[in-house]
Structure formats: C-alpha cells, structure tokens
Amino acid sequence: MVILVSVKLTINILSLKCLYRYMSDIDEIRKRKLEKLKKQQSQQQNNQPSQEDIQRKKEEQEAKLKHIMRKILTSDARKRLENVKLVDEEKAQKVEKYLLQLAQQNRLQNKITEEQIKEILQEVAEDKSFDIKRV
C-alpha cells in the first residue's frame, strides 16, 4: 500500500513537473508573440506619418505659399486674395494655383496688381460649368 501511494505521489509530482514545463512553454510563446506584435506596431508607426508630421508639413507648405505670394503680388492684391479666401476658399486656391504655375514658368515680369487679381478672379468665376443631368 505504501509503495502504491509512493508511486501515485511520484506520478503526481512528475505530472506537475510536466504541467509546469508546459505552462512555462506557453508563457514563452506568449512573450514571443507579444514582442512580435510590438515590433509590427512600431514598424507601422514608423511607416505612417503621425498627425503632427502631417500638420507640420501642411504648415510648411502654407508658409512657402505665403512667401511666394508676397513675392509675386502687390500688397493690395494680397489683401484682395485674402478677402476672397475668407468668402470662397476654393476659388482662392484655384487662383493661387494659377499664380504659382505662372511663377514657376517665369511668365511674370512684374508683381500682380489688384486689378489683375480681379481679372483672374472673374476668369475663375466664369470657368464654372454646371452639368445638368436628366433623371
């Protein structure tokens, strides 16, 4: 009877040791998976620009645009364009894009005046086309 109890106890101890090894293996696997997920997450964060980076780039582009506009527009023309931007930002962006293209192509000999801005704004306003679709 004592031998039987001893054998059972030994079997239970061996079973516990195996179970402990199994549990430690599971913990090790969990740790590896967690490390792998952390690495993947950090790589994704490194590949995708953060909101701060996007905001900083946007601000840099706006600063460059303002600098170029100061070079190619008179002060009255800049004021006119800023007022238009407050009312119709899309129209102002079209005009700015057009002016940038002119500046990049070196087609501007003098600064753009307020009268010339008015003409450009009129042209942009006339370019609007309406598509009427019948249902």
C-alpha positions in Angstrom: 0.0 0.0 0.0 2.8 2.4 0.8 4.5 1.6 -2.5 1.3 2.3 -4.3 0.9 5.6 -2.6 4.5 6.4 -3.3 4.1 5.5 -6.9 1.0 7.7 -7.2 2.8 10.5 -5.5 5.7 10.2 -7.8 3.4 10.1 -10.8 1.6 13.3 -9.5 4.9 15.0 -9.0 6.0 14.1 -12.5 2.7 15.3 -13.8 3.1 18.6 -12.0 6.6 19.0 -13.4 5.3 18.3 -16.9 2.5 20.7 -16.4 4.9 23.4 -15.1 7.1 22.9 -18.2 4.1 23.1 -20.4 2.9 26.3 -18.7 6.4 27.9 -19.0 6.4 27.0 -22.7 3.1 28.7 -23.1 4.4 31.7 -21.3 7.4 31.8 -23.5 5.3 31.6 -26.7 3.1 34.4 -25.4 6.1 36.6 -24.7 7.4 36.0 -28.3 4.1 36.8 -29.8 3.8 39.9 -27.7 7.3 41.1 -28.8 6.4 40.3 -32.4 3.2 42.4 -32.2 5.1 45.3 -30.6 7.7 45.2 -33.4 5.0 45.2 -36.0 3.2 48.1 -34.4 6.3 50.2 -34.1 7.1 49.5 -37.8 3.7 50.6 -38.8 4.0 53.8 -36.7 7.4 54.4 -38.3 6.0 54.0 -41.9 2.9 56.1 -41.3 3.4 59.8 -40.7 1.9 61.0 -37.4 -0.7 63.7 -37.2 2.0 66.1 -36.0 4.1 65.3 -39.1 1.1 65.9 -41.4 0.3 69.2 -39.6 3.9 70.4 -39.8 4.2 69.6 -43.5 0.9 71.4 -44.1 2.1 74.5 -42.2 5.4 74.4 -44.1 3.6 74.4 -47.4 1.3 77.2 -46.4 4.4 79.2 -45.3 6.1 78.6 -48.7 2.9 79.6 -50.5 2.6 82.9 -48.5 6.3 83.6 -49.2 5.8 83.1 -52.9 2.6 85.2 -52.9 4.5 88.0 -51.2 7.0 88.0 -54.0 4.5 88.0 -56.9 1.6 90.1 -55.5 1.3 93.7 -54.5 0.0 94.3 -51.0 -3.4 95.3 -52.4 -3.6 92.2 -54.5 -2.6 90.1 -51.4 -5.4 91.7 -49.4 -7.9 91.1 -52.1 -6.9 87.4 -52.4 -7.1 87.0 -48.6 -10.6 88.5 -48.6 -11.7 86.1 -51.3 -10.2 83.3 -49.3 -12.4 84.2 -46.4 -15.5 84.0 -48.6 -14.7 81.3 -51.1 -11.6 79.3 -50.2 -11.9 77.0 -53.2 -11.8 79.9 -55.6 -8.8 81.5 -53.8 -7.0 78.2 -54.0 -7.6 78.0 -57.8 -6.2 81.5 -58.2 -3.2 80.7 -56.0 -2.5 77.5 -58.0 -2.7 79.5 -61.3 -0.4 82.2 -59.9 2.1 79.5 -58.8 2.1 78.0 -62.2 2.8 81.4 -63.8 5.6 82.0 -61.3 7.1 78.6 -61.9 7.0 79.1 -65.7 8.7 82.5 -65.3 5.8 84.2 -67.1 5.6 87.1 -64.6 7.7 90.1 -65.3 6.1 92.4 -62.7 4.1 91.9 -59.5 0.4 91.1 -60.0 -1.7 94.1 -59.1 -5.2 94.2 -57.6 -6.8 94.9 -61.0 -5.1 91.8 -62.4 -6.3 89.7 -59.5 -9.8 91.0 -60.2 -9.5 89.8 -63.8 -8.2 86.4 -62.8 -11.0 86.0 -60.2 -13.5 86.9 -62.9 -12.0 84.3 -65.2 -12.1 81.6 -62.5 -15.8 82.5 -61.8 -16.6 82.2 -65.5 -14.9 78.8 -65.7 -17.5 77.2 -63.5 -19.6 74.8 -65.5 -22.8 73.2 -64.5 -23.7 69.7 -65.6 -27.4 69.2 -65.7 -28.4 65.6 -65.8 -31.8 64.4 -66.6 -33.2 61.6 -64.5 
